[in-house]
Every structure is written in C-alpha cells, then in structure tokens.
Amino acid sequence: MDTARPVQTFISYSHTGDTRRWAESLAKALAKKGISSWADFNLVPGQNWVDEIERRLDEADSLLVLIGPGSIASNRIDREWQSVIRKAWTDPRKRLLPIVFGGATLPALFESWVPLKVRPSTATSKWTDEALELIQSAQRRTRVTKDLRVARSKRISEMSKAVRRMKRTNAGTKV
C-alpha cells in the first residue's frame, strides 16, 4: 500500500517579462498530471508573504525557479531565491530545478544545479512535460533511496542479531 502524499511543487519566478505567464502555464500542466503546485500568484492581500513562502518551501518536494531574459532579482525575489537555495542545501529530499528561458543567464546563486534550458520556439507542452519528467524522476530516486535505506537498516539489524547469537553461542562453548 503506497501511503505517499502527493508531490508538492514550489514555483518561483522573477516578476519581469514572461516569467509569470510561464509559471502559470507550468502550474496548469502540473495540475493536469496530479501534481500540486504553489507560486506567489496564489497570495492574497493581507497575507504575510515571507511566512507563506517559507511554509510552502517547507511543504515542497520540488523547487522550480523560472528565469527568463531580463529576469531581475528584486529584493523580494532575491530573498525568495535565497530561501529556495537554503532549503535545497539543507534538505536532501528537496529537488531544485532552475528553468532558463531563451538567452537568459543563470544567476550565480543557482550555478550548482544543471538547468533545464528552454528555447523561445519550444512549445509550452514540450518544456512543461520535460519539467514534469524531471520532477517525477527525482521523486522516484528519492523513493528508491528511502527503500534502500530501510532495506539496509533491516540487514544491519539482522546482522547485529546474528553477531549477538554467535557471541552467546561462543561464550557457552568456552572451557
């Protein structure tokens, strides 16, 4: 029985150019595939955006950062991206995927991650499907890793029990 919760995806985007449109397209494509996503266009007036972003980052499995030509990291976006990086570095279960559109330059903050590069002529369905596949493959790797850790832990426990039995047996046969 698989009791895994649905994949949660955090979408971050610079508020310049077409990045909001791309973020909305990505959110719709993920929803069609049963993947829940959140981006700051879901904020409502009066909400503390810093607290909400931190909460959503904590809940997320995948962290997607959309970077387009002319993307500028305002103070707000810079703060959000620093939170994204901190979560990715401190929680090995979280997967960060920068998505770079057109001739945009990957900000230095994200240079440790290989981005998905999207050409301007690429159909939305193609790049959103690629992003989805990368999210799902990361989730599969995470599940496999967890299963391997559980299996390894069981084997170590069994080996420890066998060693204790051998010690008791050997202690009983000493003269």
N, C-alpha and C positions, 0 to 999 in steps of 0.2 A: 504494500500500500504506500503510495507516494503522498507524503503529507507536506511536501514543499510548498511554500507560499508562492504566489505569482511573482514574476520578475518585476522589480520596480526600477524605473529608469529616470534619472535626473538629466534634464536638458538645459544646458547653459548656452547663451548666445550673446554676442555683442549687439547692442541696440543700434547698430548702424547698417545701412544698406538693406540687403535682402535677408539678413540672418533670421529675423523674426518669422518671415514667410517660410523659410526653410525649417525652422524649429516647429512651426505649426504643421507643416507637411509631414515631418518626421513623427510628431506626436500622433497624427491621424493614422499613419501607416503602422505604427506600433500597436495602436488600439485595435486595428483590424486583425492583428495577429495575437491579440490577447495579452499584450504587454502594457502594463500601466506605466504612464509617464507623468512627469511633472515639470513645468517650466514656470518662470516668474510671470508669464501672462495669465496664470491662474490666481495671482494675488488679488485681493480685494481691498478697496480703500479702508484705511484704518488698521490694516494688518501690519505687524512688526515684520518687515521683510527679512531682516537679519535672522531672527529666531526661526521664521518659517523655512528659510533656505537651509539653515543648519539642521532642522528637523527632517526636511526632505532628503538632505545629503545622508543623514544617518540611516534613513529607511532604504535608500537606493542600493541596488546591486551594481548597476551600470551608471557611469558618469559620462555623458556625452557633451562635448564642448564644440560648438559650431563657430568657425572662424571664416569670415568672408573677406573679400578685398575691401580694404578701408576699415576693417574692424579696429575699433579703438577701445582700449580698456579704460573706461571711465573709472573714477574712484570706486563706484559701486560694483562694476564688473571686475575690476582688479581684486577687490575684496572677496567677491564670489569665487573667482578663479583660484585665489589662494586657499580658500576653504576646500574647493574641489581637490586641489593638489594635496593638501594636508590629509584629507580623507583617503585618497588613493594611496598615499605613502604609509599611512598608519593602519589601514585595514586591508589585509591581503585578499579578502573576499570581494572587494570592490574592483571593478574593471573600468579603467579610464580609456575613452576613445576620442581623441581630437578628430574632428571632421573639418578639413580645409577645402574651401571652395575657390575655384578659379586660380588666380595667381596670388592668392593671399599667402602671407608669410606666417609660419607657425611661431607664435610667441615663445621666447626663450623659456618661459615657465613650463612649457609642455614638451621641450626637446627630448626628454627621456622616453617619450611614447611615440610609437610609429603611428602617424595619422592615416586616416582614410582620405585620399585625395579625390576630389570631385571636379571634373572638368565642367565648364559652363554649359556645354552642349549635352551633358548627361541627363537623361530623363529622370524625373523625381522618383519614379518607381524603381529604377535601377539602383540609385545610390541608397535609397531607404531600405531596399532589400539587402544590399551589401552590409549596411549598418546592422540590420536585424540579424543577419547570419553571424556577424562578429559578436554581437551580444549573446546570441544563443550558444555559439561555440565556447565562449568564455564561461557561460553558465554550466555547460556540460563538463568542461575541465574542472570547474570548482566542485561539481558533484562527484566526479571521479576521484579527485584528490581527497575529498571528505571520506568517500567509501574506502579508499586505500588506507587512510589514517585509521579508520575504525577497524579494518581487517588487520592492519599491522599491530594495533593495540591488543587485539584479541590474541594474535600469535605470540606476542611478548608475554601476555598474561599466562598463556598455556605453557610457554617455555619456562617461566618462573615457577609455576606449579610443578612441572616435571623436575626441575632442579631441586626444589624442596623435597620432593618424594625421594629422589636419588640420595640426597643427603641423609634423610631419615633412614633409608634402607642401608646405606653405608655405615651409619652410626650404629645400627643394630648388629652389623656383622663384624665389628671390630672386637678384637680379643683383649 
